[in-house]
């Protein structure tokens, strides 16, 4: 059974992961509007991944005989000055999520909740990957700057994530494939 402070914090993390889904969906819509379907597809796949993260915690809370409490989700930003600015915000958002996961691990340790700490280790590793991937793409964007050709090359590369024909995570797709080299 979950202790109350851990249950509350896990519920907050579920909300944060669902907000992350909203952020990435909003970025996907932005990139569609900008005529960058590869970026849009990548962000949509990322949104699917964030939803899966929320559900992983949701299922854990239920498995531990806790109560899931869903709260309202804030509206995400909808506009960015440039495609690079949107990705910079994605990276900064992942850093914030990492800090939240680190705080959860510390709380689980303080509460001597080994099962929660063990479950959270998956998220610790996942956040290392999330930050590294976003930073890698952001570095590429910084190199190409406003060069349209470079931006289109990155767009084409990002569109290969899951290669689902516009339906990341759908039939034939794998929204969990977040690596882009």
Secondary structure, 3 states (H helix, E strand, C coil): CCCHHHHHHHHHHHHHHHHHHHHHHHHHHHHHHCCCHHHHHHHHHHHHHHHHHHHHHHHHHHHCCCCCCCCCCCCCCCCCCCHHHHHHHHHHHHHHHHHHHHHHHHHHHHCCCHHHHHHHHHHHHHHHHHHHHHHHHHHHHHHHCCCHHHHHHHHHHHCCCCCCCCCCCCCCCCCCCCCCC
